[in-house]
Every structure is written in C-alpha cells, then in structure tokens.
Amino acid sequence: MSRSLTPLSLRAGVFVFRYHCFKRVTVNLKARIDQWCFRYFFVNYYTIFLALISAKGRLIMRNLNKYFCIFSTVSFLIVTLSCSTGYNKHADQYFEEGLAFYKSMEYDLSIESFNKTLELAPYGKDNNIVYYNRGMAHLKNRQNDKAIYDFTKALEMTPASSKTLNYDIFVNRGEAYQKSDDFDHAVLDYTKAIELLPKHKNIKFVYSNRAWVQYAKGNYDEAAADFSEAIKVDPEFERAFYGRATVWFKKEDNQRALSDAKEAVRLNPADKKYDDLLYEIKAAINKN
C-alpha cells in the first residue's frame, strides 16, 4: 500500500536529515522525491519539502557555528584562567629549576629557567616572585639594567601588604642603582626600605649602603649620620666604623677618623683595608 505524503511524513524527513550527513541525505531525498513528484505530480508538496530542507539546513549550520564559537570561547577562557591563576606544572618546574641554579651560582642557567617560567605562565599570580628572583640573578651577573627592570616589575605586582618582599625589592634595586652610579635613585630606594621596615634584622646594611651612596654624592654629613645609625643598630659593625672613619678623614677630622679606624681594626684585624686606612690617617696626623 502506498503512503501519502503528510505533514507528519515531512517532519519525519526533516528528522532524518538532522541526524545524518547533510549533503548525502539531501541528495538521496532529492532523488527519491523527484521520482515521486514526477510520478504523482505533487509539485507543491515537493517545493515545500525542499524549502523546509533548505531552511532546516541553514538553521543547523547556524547552530553548528554557534556551538563552535561557544566551544572556542570556553576553551580560550579555560586556557586564560589557567595562565592567570599561575597554575602550570611545567612553569612551576622551571621556577624550581631556576632557584636551584641560583643556589649553585649558575646565574645564566637560572635566568634561562625563569625566562621559561614567564613564557609558560605570563599572567601567573606569583610572577612578582619570578621577576624578583630573575632580578637577583641579573644582579649577580652584574647586569644592573636588567636587574632594575625586573625589580621594578616585581614592585608593580606586589601588594603593599607584602612589606617584607617590598623591602627586599627596594634594597636590591637600590643596590642595582648604586652599582649603575645612579645615586639619586639608590638613595630613594634605600630610604623607602628603611621607612618600610625600620627594625628589619638587616637594616644596618641598608644604612651602610645609603651612607656610601651619600659619600659618593659628596654629602659627607649625611654619610656620617647613616654610618652612625648603623653603629647604633650594631655597636660592633666594623664596616660602619671603617666607613665613618673614611668620611671623617675626607673632612680632615683626623682625630675622629683615627678613633673609628682603630675600632674597625680592633673588631676585624684580618681586613687589610682597615689597617691601610689607619696607616694613612696616622701618616696624615704625623705630617701635620
């Protein structure tokens, strides 16, 4: 018994079309319906059916494009989120590798490892630590400009609440500026470190470093004051006595210079430069 083409049959044809390859099903259906239509002359139904196929096909293709776009967007967000949170197993491995190379004083290899860490996780939440450690490796390599860049990046990413890390960054960037003879910026960074953590266990070294920068700038009174602050923190800090003796000697205050130079030699008689300064001061006194 032949079956008449009803709206239900049309929906069944569309259902078949949606779940099979569009091109293949369309060709097969078109061939079959051609035969049927020309046999029974139901041209109107044939035209309507083709129109439905065409409309449904466009709808399916639009849906496929929509789903593909959604999938691509979701994939992109997942990758971005992974980078932004900093989780990347390989990046973490390179970071640990960089630390190990730094400890073994292989600074070039350490820098390479930190570079790979940043390449793999460019938006890592802990990248301030990576920049700081790479800056330290550059500083050890006497690559002061690169160290300053990395310390600056680390500062930009480090919250104000992380006082200890900010202190370390200011101190080490100050040293990089000092070694680059950028004394004004060095003084600023050492000052920021002192203001941030005035009771830090290593604060005497910061006072001493700033004192030498002031001395290089010709600010002898400021230099003597900083060496005095370092001595207040540690009364047996021989480097501060040596530095202050150097300042007094420069100011031709030879008696004060002699007293501080003697104290430096007493605290560390093995350091030849202390003894040399003491000799020069005595020679200047005897000459007068």
C-alpha positions as CSV (number, residue, x, y, z in Angstrom):
1,M,0.0,0.0,0.0
2,S,1.3,3.4,-1.0
3,R,1.6,6.0,1.7
4,S,0.5,9.6,1.1
5,L,2.9,12.5,1.9
6,T,1.5,14.1,5.0
7,P,2.9,16.8,7.3
8,L,4.0,14.1,9.7
9,S,6.0,12.5,6.9
10,L,7.6,15.8,6.2
11,R,8.6,16.1,9.8
12,A,10.0,12.6,9.7
13,G,12.0,13.5,6.7
14,V,13.4,16.6,8.4
15,F,14.3,14.4,11.5
16,V,16.3,12.0,9.3
17,F,18.0,15.0,7.7
18,R,19.1,16.5,11.0
19,Y,20.8,13.3,12.2
20,H,22.7,12.3,9.1
21,C,25.3,14.0,6.8
22,F,23.6,17.0,5.3
23,K,24.9,16.6,1.8
24,R,24.4,12.8,1.5
25,V,20.8,12.9,2.9
26,T,19.8,15.9,0.8
27,V,21.0,14.2,-2.4
28,N,19.2,10.9,-1.6
29,L,16.0,12.6,-0.6
30,K,16.0,14.9,-3.6
31,A,16.4,11.9,-6.0
32,R,13.6,9.9,-4.3
33,I,11.3,12.9,-4.1
34,D,12.0,13.8,-7.7
35,Q,10.8,10.3,-8.8
36,W,7.7,10.5,-6.5
37,C,6.8,14.0,-7.5
38,F,7.1,13.4,-11.2
39,R,5.1,10.2,-10.9
40,Y,2.2,11.8,-9.0
41,F,2.6,15.4,-10.0
42,F,2.5,16.8,-6.4
43,V,4.8,19.7,-7.3
44,N,3.6,21.9,-4.5
45,Y,4.5,19.4,-1.8
46,Y,7.8,18.8,-3.4
47,T,8.6,22.5,-3.4
48,I,7.6,22.9,0.2
49,F,9.7,20.0,1.2
50,L,12.8,21.3,-0.5
51,A,12.2,24.7,1.1
52,L,12.0,23.0,4.5
53,I,15.2,21.1,3.9
54,S,16.9,24.3,2.8
55,A,15.6,26.2,5.9
56,K,16.4,23.5,8.3
57,G,19.9,23.1,6.8
58,R,20.6,26.7,7.2
59,L,19.3,26.6,10.8
60,I,21.5,23.6,11.6
61,M,24.6,25.2,10.1
62,R,23.9,28.4,12.1
63,N,23.6,26.3,15.2
64,L,26.8,24.4,14.5
65,N,28.6,27.7,14.0
66,K,27.1,29.0,17.2
67,Y,28.1,25.9,19.2
68,F,31.6,26.0,17.6
69,C,32.0,29.7,18.7
70,I,30.8,28.8,22.2
71,F,33.3,25.9,22.4
72,S,36.1,28.1,21.2
73,T,35.3,30.8,23.7
74,V,35.1,28.4,26.6
75,S,38.4,26.8,25.6
76,F,40.0,30.2,25.4
77,L,38.6,31.2,28.8
78,I,39.9,27.9,30.4
79,V,43.4,28.5,29.0
80,T,43.4,32.1,30.1
81,L,42.2,31.3,33.5
82,S,44.9,28.7,33.8
83,C,47.5,31.2,32.9
84,S,46.0,34.0,35.1
85,T,46.0,31.8,38.2
86,G,49.6,30.8,37.6
87,Y,49.0,27.1,37.7
88,N,51.2,25.5,35.1
89,K,53.1,22.4,36.0
90,H,55.9,23.0,33.6
91,A,56.2,26.6,34.7
92,D,56.5,25.6,38.3
93,Q,59.2,23.0,37.4
94,Y,61.2,25.7,35.6
95,F,60.8,28.0,38.6
96,E,62.2,25.4,41.0
97,E,65.0,24.7,38.5
98,G,65.8,28.5,38.4
99,L,66.1,28.6,42.2
100,A,68.4,25.5,42.2
101,F,70.6,27.1,39.6
102,Y,70.7,30.3,41.6
103,K,71.8,28.5,44.7
104,S,74.6,26.7,42.8
105,M,75.7,30.1,41.4
106,E,74.8,29.2,37.8
107,Y,73.2,32.5,37.2
108,D,72.9,32.3,33.4
109,L,71.0,29.0,33.7
110,S,68.9,30.4,36.5
111,I,67.9,33.3,34.2
112,E,67.0,31.0,31.4
113,S,64.8,28.9,33.7
114,F,63.0,32.0,35.0
115,N,62.5,33.2,31.4
116,K,60.8,29.9,30.5
117,T,58.6,30.2,33.6
118,L,57.4,33.6,32.5
119,E,56.8,32.3,28.9
120,L,54.7,29.4,30.1
121,A,52.7,31.4,32.7
122,P,52.8,35.1,31.5
123,Y,49.9,36.0,33.8
124,G,50.8,33.9,36.8
125,K,49.6,35.3,40.1
126,D,53.1,34.8,41.6
127,N,55.0,36.3,38.8
128,N,56.3,39.1,41.1
129,I,58.3,36.4,42.8
130,V,59.7,35.2,39.5
131,Y,60.7,38.7,38.4
132,Y,62.3,39.3,41.8
133,N,64.4,36.1,41.6
134,R,65.4,36.8,38.0
135,G,66.4,40.3,39.1
136,M,68.6,38.8,41.7
137,A,70.3,36.6,39.1
138,H,70.8,39.6,36.9
139,L,72.3,41.5,39.8
140,K,74.8,38.7,40.5
141,N,75.7,38.7,36.8
142,R,76.4,42.5,37.0
143,Q,73.5,43.1,34.5
144,N,72.3,46.0,36.5
145,D,69.9,47.5,34.0
146,K,68.1,44.2,33.6
147,A,68.0,43.7,37.3
148,I,66.4,47.2,37.7
149,Y,63.8,46.3,35.2
150,D,62.9,43.0,36.9
151,F,62.8,44.6,40.4
152,T,60.5,47.3,39.0
153,K,58.2,44.8,37.5
154,A,58.1,42.9,40.8
155,L,57.3,46.1,42.7
156,E,54.4,46.8,40.3
157,M,52.9,43.4,41.0
158,T,53.5,43.2,44.7
159,P,50.7,44.4,47.1
160,A,51.6,47.0,49.7
161,S,50.7,44.5,52.4
162,S,53.7,42.3,51.5
163,K,56.1,44.5,53.4
164,T,59.0,42.1,53.6
165,L,59.0,41.4,49.9
166,N,58.7,45.1,49.1
167,Y,61.6,45.8,51.5
168,D,63.8,43.2,49.8
169,I,63.0,44.6,46.3
170,F,63.8,48.2,47.4
171,V,67.1,47.1,48.9
172,N,68.2,45.1,45.9
173,R,67.0,47.7,43.3
174,G,68.8,50.3,45.4
175,E,72.0,48.2,45.1
176,A,71.5,47.9,41.3
177,Y,71.1,51.7,41.0
178,Q,74.2,52.2,43.2
179,K,76.3,49.9,41.0
180,S,75.0,51.8,38.0
181,D,76.1,55.1,39.6
182,D,72.5,56.2,39.7
183,F,73.0,57.6,43.2
184,D,69.8,59.6,43.4
185,H,67.5,56.6,42.7
186,A,69.7,54.5,45.0
187,V,69.1,56.9,47.9
188,L,65.4,56.9,47.2
189,D,65.1,53.1,47.3
190,Y,67.2,52.7,50.4
191,T,65.2,55.3,52.1
192,K,61.9,53.6,51.2
193,A,63.3,50.3,52.6
194,I,64.2,52.0,55.9
195,E,60.8,53.6,56.1
196,L,59.0,50.4,55.3
197,L,60.8,48.2,57.9
198,P,63.0,50.3,60.2
199,K,63.5,47.3,62.6
200,H,64.4,44.8,60.0
201,K,67.2,42.4,61.0
202,N,69.4,43.6,58.2
203,I,68.7,47.3,58.5
204,K,72.3,48.2,59.4
205,F,73.4,47.1,55.9
206,V,70.8,49.5,54.3
207,Y,72.1,52.4,56.4
208,S,75.6,51.5,55.4
209,N,74.8,51.3,51.7
210,R,73.0,54.6,51.8
211,A,75.9,56.1,53.6
212,W,78.3,55.1,50.9
213,V,76.0,56.5,48.2
214,Q,75.8,59.8,50.1
215,Y,79.6,59.7,50.3
216,A,79.8,59.2,46.6
217,K,77.5,62.2,46.1
218,G,79.7,64.4,48.3
219,N,77.1,64.5,51.1
220,Y,79.6,63.8,53.9
221,D,77.4,64.9,56.8
222,E,74.6,62.7,55.6
223,A,77.0,59.8,55.1
224,A,78.4,60.1,58.6
225,A,74.9,60.2,60.0
226,D,73.9,57.0,58.2
227,F,77.1,55.2,59.4
228,S,76.2,56.4,62.9
229,E,72.7,54.9,62.6
230,A,74.3,51.6,61.5
231,I,76.5,51.6,64.6
232,K,73.5,52.3,66.8
233,V,71.9,49.2,65.4
234,D,75.1,47.1,65.8
235,P,77.9,48.6,68.0
236,E,80.3,46.0,66.6
237,F,79.6,46.6,63.0
238,E,83.2,47.2,61.9
239,R,82.2,48.2,58.3
240,A,80.3,51.2,59.6
241,F,83.3,52.3,61.7
242,Y,85.5,51.9,58.7
243,G,83.0,53.9,56.6
244,R,82.6,56.7,59.1
245,A,86.4,56.9,59.6
246,T,86.7,57.4,55.8
247,V,84.2,60.2,56.0
248,W,86.0,61.9,58.9
249,F,89.3,61.6,57.1
250,K,87.8,63.1,53.9
251,K,86.5,66.0,56.1
252,E,90.1,66.3,57.6
253,D,88.7,65.5,61.0
254,N,91.7,63.2,61.7
255,Q,91.1,62.6,65.4
256,R,87.7,61.2,64.8
257,A,88.9,59.3,61.8
258,L,91.7,57.8,63.9
259,S,89.3,56.7,66.6
260,D,86.9,55.0,64.2
261,A,89.7,53.4,62.2
262,K,91.2,51.9,65.3
263,E,87.8,50.5,66.3
264,A,87.4,48.9,62.8
265,V,90.9,47.2,63.1
266,R,90.1,46.0,66.6
267,L,86.8,44.4,65.5
268,N,88.3,42.8,62.4
269,P,92.2,42.9,62.3
270,A,92.3,40.5,59.4
271,D,90.8,43.0,56.9
272,K,93.8,44.7,55.3
273,K,91.8,47.8,54.1
274,Y,91.1,48.7,57.7
275,D,94.7,48.6,58.6
276,D,95.6,50.6,55.4
277,L,93.2,53.4,56.3
278,L,94.6,53.5,59.9
279,Y,98.1,53.8,58.5
280,E,97.1,56.7,56.2
281,I,95.4,58.6,59.0
282,K,98.4,58.3,61.3
283,A,100.6,59.4,58.5
284,A,98.5,62.5,57.9
285,I,98.5,63.3,61.6
286,N,102.3,62.9,61.9
287,K,102.8,65.1,58.8
288,N,100.9,67.9,60.4
